[in-house]
Amino acid sequence: MRKLLLARVVATFMVVTIAAGVLLADGSATAGAAKPPACTTIKAGILEYAVGHYLAGQPLTTGVDAFGYNYQSHQFDGSYANAYLGRDGLPPFDGDDAAYLLANPSAAGKWYWPYRHDRVAMKWNDAWLSNKDCDGNGALDRYYGHLSYVGSGAWLTNHQWGAYEDSEGSQHWTDFTKIVAAPADATKIAGTWYDASGTEIGPAIWGDFAIVQDIYNDSGTGDHGVLYRSPAGPGFGHLD
């Protein structure tokens, strides 16, 4: 059985900016703006985790944080639950169910708790979530220079894997998905993005994004290979 439905797979994508509690750009920058001000980098040590995050008030660092996020290098690698726990003011899950719930009983009620032993690795580009603040609002920028993600060239990859038991014994699954921001000249029709030539880019997600590739393998179901591949191509560059 597939452990994470695609809707939840994609939910993780957006959470790379939100669940980690990193201060976010407000999108006020506009295309064609004048020369940007000097940018504040993570290395400056003054960009902090947002209010409400478990690490609230602490500065972002250039390395991997306790949850598995590395904002400097645009990556996350860790427990599926750890992509969300920080945002909810909870400490990172370390693999010990009983000890964690004893100290943090509210975690049991979180929708992502059942997936705590599954893992996820994400990578994204600067347009998805930057590692600096260039608009001066004290937050890591996203889609800097654009009114929204559309036309920004933002992309993210999501690789997940896990295991489960069925009547045949232990089974393993893995899923790899690519998501991109729709290009500026794209059109969304009936929940699908199409490029200027009318070629399908992929299913729309959150309005601004499209799935361009989904590869799923599961030893228990026999699923193997590509579930979806964009007719426009599964790459990133030509969709900017």
C-alpha positions as CSV (number, residue, x, y, z in Angstrom):
1,M,0.0,0.0,0.0
2,R,1.2,3.5,-0.7
3,K,2.1,5.1,2.6
4,L,1.7,8.8,1.6
5,L,-0.9,10.0,-0.8
6,L,0.3,12.4,-3.5
7,A,-1.7,15.2,-1.9
8,R,0.3,14.8,1.3
9,V,3.5,14.4,-0.7
10,V,2.9,17.8,-2.3
11,A,1.9,19.2,1.1
12,T,5.4,18.6,2.2
13,F,6.7,20.8,-0.6
14,M,5.1,23.9,0.6
15,V,6.0,23.1,4.2
16,V,9.6,23.4,3.4
17,T,9.0,27.1,3.9
18,I,6.2,27.1,6.4
19,A,6.6,24.2,8.8
20,A,10.2,25.0,9.5
21,G,9.0,28.3,10.8
22,V,11.6,30.3,8.9
23,L,10.6,33.9,8.4
24,L,9.2,34.3,4.9
25,A,9.2,37.1,2.4
26,D,5.9,38.8,2.0
27,G,6.0,38.9,-1.8
28,S,5.9,42.7,-2.0
29,A,8.9,42.9,-4.4
30,T,7.8,43.4,-8.0
31,A,9.3,42.4,-11.3
32,G,11.5,45.0,-12.9
33,A,12.3,46.6,-9.6
34,A,15.3,48.9,-9.2
35,K,18.6,47.6,-8.0
36,P,18.0,45.5,-4.9
37,P,19.4,46.6,-1.6
38,A,22.3,44.8,0.1
39,C,21.1,41.3,1.0
40,T,21.3,39.9,4.5
41,T,22.7,36.3,4.4
42,I,22.3,33.5,6.9
43,K,25.9,33.8,7.7
44,A,25.2,37.3,9.2
45,G,23.6,35.5,12.1
46,I,20.6,37.8,12.4
47,L,17.9,35.9,10.5
48,E,15.8,34.0,13.0
49,Y,13.2,31.2,13.2
50,A,9.7,32.6,13.4
51,V,7.5,33.1,16.5
52,G,5.8,29.9,17.4
53,H,8.5,27.6,16.1
54,Y,10.3,25.4,18.5
55,L,13.5,27.3,17.7
56,A,11.8,30.7,17.8
57,G,14.3,33.5,18.4
58,Q,17.3,31.4,17.5
59,P,19.4,32.4,14.5
60,L,19.4,30.3,11.3
61,T,22.7,28.7,10.7
62,T,24.5,27.5,7.6
63,G,24.5,23.9,8.6
64,V,21.8,21.3,9.2
65,D,19.4,22.2,12.0
66,A,17.9,19.9,14.6
67,F,15.0,19.0,12.3
68,G,17.0,18.2,9.2
69,Y,16.7,21.6,7.3
70,N,19.7,23.2,5.7
71,Y,18.5,26.5,4.5
72,Q,21.9,27.6,3.3
73,S,22.2,24.7,0.8
74,H,18.4,24.5,0.0
75,Q,17.9,21.0,1.5
76,F,15.9,18.9,4.0
77,D,16.7,15.3,5.0
78,G,14.9,13.6,7.9
79,S,11.8,12.1,9.4
80,Y,8.6,13.1,7.6
81,A,7.2,14.3,10.9
82,N,10.3,16.6,11.4
83,A,9.3,18.6,8.4
84,Y,6.3,19.8,10.5
85,L,7.0,19.4,14.2
86,G,9.1,22.6,14.5
87,R,6.3,24.8,13.1
88,D,4.0,23.4,15.7
89,G,6.3,24.3,18.5
90,L,7.4,20.7,19.1
91,P,11.0,19.3,19.3
92,P,12.4,17.0,16.6
93,F,11.5,13.4,16.7
94,D,14.5,11.2,17.4
95,G,13.0,7.8,16.6
96,D,11.8,6.8,20.2
97,D,8.0,6.8,20.0
98,A,7.3,6.1,23.7
99,A,9.8,8.7,25.0
100,Y,8.7,11.3,22.6
101,L,5.0,11.0,23.3
102,L,5.7,11.0,27.1
103,A,7.4,14.3,26.8
104,N,5.1,15.7,23.9
105,P,1.7,14.0,24.1
106,S,0.1,16.5,21.7
107,A,2.2,15.0,18.9
108,A,-0.1,12.0,18.8
109,G,-2.9,14.1,17.5
110,K,-1.0,15.6,14.5
111,W,-2.0,14.3,11.1
112,Y,1.7,13.7,10.2
113,W,2.5,11.6,13.3
114,P,1.7,8.2,11.6
115,Y,4.4,9.0,9.1
116,R,7.2,9.7,11.6
117,H,9.2,6.6,10.6
118,D,9.1,7.5,6.9
119,R,11.8,9.7,5.5
120,V,11.9,12.6,3.1
121,A,14.7,14.4,1.3
122,M,13.9,17.7,-0.4
123,K,15.9,20.1,-2.6
124,W,14.8,23.5,-3.9
125,N,16.2,26.4,-5.8
126,D,16.6,30.1,-4.7
127,A,13.3,31.1,-6.2
128,W,11.4,28.6,-4.1
129,L,13.1,29.7,-0.9
130,S,16.2,31.8,-0.9
131,N,19.1,31.6,1.7
132,K,19.1,35.4,2.0
133,D,16.9,38.4,2.6
134,C,17.1,41.0,-0.2
135,D,13.8,42.8,0.3
136,G,14.8,44.0,3.8
137,N,11.9,42.5,5.7
138,G,14.1,40.3,7.9
139,A,13.0,37.1,6.3
140,L,14.3,34.6,3.7
141,D,13.0,35.6,0.3
142,R,10.8,33.5,-1.9
143,Y,10.1,34.3,-5.6
144,Y,12.1,37.5,-5.2
145,G,11.4,40.0,-8.0
146,H,8.0,38.5,-8.8
147,L,4.5,39.1,-7.5
148,S,3.9,35.4,-7.1
149,Y,5.6,32.1,-7.9
150,V,4.2,32.2,-11.4
151,G,7.1,32.9,-13.8
152,S,9.7,32.7,-11.0
153,G,11.3,29.5,-12.2
154,A,10.9,28.0,-8.7
155,W,11.2,24.2,-8.3
156,L,11.5,21.6,-5.7
157,T,12.2,17.8,-5.7
158,N,10.8,15.5,-3.1
159,H,12.1,12.0,-2.5
160,Q,10.3,9.9,0.1
161,W,10.7,6.3,1.3
162,G,9.5,4.0,4.0
163,A,8.5,0.4,4.9
164,Y,5.4,-1.4,6.1
165,E,4.1,-4.9,7.0
166,D,1.5,-6.8,5.1
167,S,0.5,-10.5,4.8
168,E,3.6,-11.2,2.8
169,G,6.0,-9.6,5.3
170,S,8.0,-6.5,5.2
171,Q,7.6,-4.2,2.2
172,H,9.4,-1.1,1.0
173,W,8.2,1.9,-1.0
174,T,9.8,5.0,-2.5
175,D,8.5,8.0,-4.3
176,F,10.2,10.8,-6.2
177,T,8.3,13.8,-7.3
178,K,9.3,17.1,-9.1
179,I,7.2,20.2,-8.8
180,V,7.7,23.5,-10.6
181,A,6.2,27.0,-10.7
182,A,4.1,27.6,-13.8
183,P,5.8,29.8,-16.4
184,A,4.5,33.4,-16.9
185,D,2.9,32.5,-20.3
186,A,1.2,29.3,-19.1
187,T,-2.5,28.8,-18.9
188,K,-4.4,26.7,-16.4
189,I,-7.4,24.7,-17.8
190,A,-9.5,22.4,-15.7
191,G,-6.8,21.9,-13.1
192,T,-3.9,21.4,-15.5
193,W,-1.2,23.8,-16.6
194,Y,-0.4,24.2,-20.3
195,D,2.5,26.1,-21.9
196,A,2.1,28.8,-24.5
197,S,2.1,26.2,-27.3
198,G,-0.7,24.3,-25.7
199,T,1.5,21.4,-24.4
200,E,0.5,20.0,-21.0
201,I,3.0,20.9,-18.3
202,G,1.3,19.0,-15.5
203,P,-1.5,18.9,-12.8
204,A,-1.9,22.2,-11.0
205,I,-1.0,22.3,-7.3
206,W,-1.9,25.3,-5.1
207,G,-2.6,27.3,-8.2
208,D,0.9,28.4,-9.0
209,F,2.6,25.0,-9.4
210,A,2.6,22.0,-11.6
211,I,3.8,18.4,-11.0
212,V,6.0,17.4,-13.8
213,Q,7.2,14.0,-12.7
214,D,6.2,11.3,-10.2
215,I,8.1,8.0,-9.9
216,Y,6.8,5.4,-7.5
217,N,8.0,1.9,-6.5
218,D,6.3,-0.4,-3.9
219,S,7.4,-4.0,-3.3
220,G,4.0,-4.8,-1.8
221,T,1.8,-3.6,-4.6
222,G,4.1,-4.2,-7.5
223,D,4.1,-0.6,-8.6
224,H,7.2,0.3,-10.4
225,G,8.3,3.3,-12.4
226,V,6.8,6.5,-13.7
227,L,3.3,7.4,-12.5
228,Y,3.4,10.7,-14.3
229,R,5.7,12.5,-16.8
230,S,5.0,15.9,-18.1
231,P,4.4,15.9,-21.9
232,A,6.4,19.2,-21.8
233,G,9.3,17.4,-20.2
234,P,10.2,16.7,-16.6
235,G,13.1,19.1,-16.4
236,F,13.3,22.5,-14.8
237,G,15.1,25.0,-17.0
238,H,12.7,25.2,-20.0
239,L,9.8,26.0,-17.6
240,D,11.3,29.2,-16.2
